[in-house]
Amino acid sequence: QVQVVESGGGLVQTGGSLRLSCTASGLNFGAYRMGWFRQAPGKEREGVSCINQSGGSTYYAASVKGRFTISRDNTKNTLYLEMNSLKPEDTAMYYCAAGRRGKHFTYGERLYLLPSLSPDDFQFWGQGTQVTVSS
């Protein structure tokens, strides 16, 4: 059974920092594209950032580029999101997701997943961790 568990959310002042963590079990972690998504009350879920299987390629939404950093440690089955210069508009529930859907290419016997911030390309989701940024 696949489990995805986020942690690290909390209340922070504008300009502050938080580090989110996500641990996934029950799957071959290194074979999955990993992503962070967020959803604010009354708004649709939006993609924040994603990282490829090896961790060598990352992608960010324009709203967080330059402020957030995604990384992964495949030896620990853990995904991270370092968030700096937080703004009130970053307030949301943050979700971690793992996926092997969407655009990809193969080389030899290996499948390489291309970046994606489409929720449809992710099949395993955590329950979320709340991030609140006060003004």
Secondary structure as GFF3:
##gff-version 3
##sequence-region A 1 135
A	DSSP	beta_strand	3	7	.	.	.	ID=ss1
A	DSSP	beta_strand	10	13	.	.	.	ID=ss2
A	DSSP	beta_strand	18	25	.	.	.	ID=ss3
A	DSSP	three_ten_helix	29	31	.	.	.	ID=ss4
A	DSSP	beta_strand	33	39	.	.	.	ID=ss5
A	DSSP	beta_strand	46	51	.	.	.	ID=ss6
A	DSSP	beta_strand	58	60	.	.	.	ID=ss7
A	DSSP	beta_strand	68	73	.	.	.	ID=ss8
A	DSSP	beta_strand	78	83	.	.	.	ID=ss9
A	DSSP	three_ten_helix	88	90	.	.	.	ID=ss10
A	DSSP	beta_strand	92	99	.	.	.	ID=ss11
A	DSSP	beta_strand	104	107	.	.	.	ID=ss12
A	DSSP	beta_strand	110	113	.	.	.	ID=ss13
A	DSSP	three_ten_helix	119	121	.	.	.	ID=ss14
A	DSSP	beta_strand	124	125	.	.	.	ID=ss15
A	DSSP	beta_strand	129	134	.	.	.	ID=ss16
###
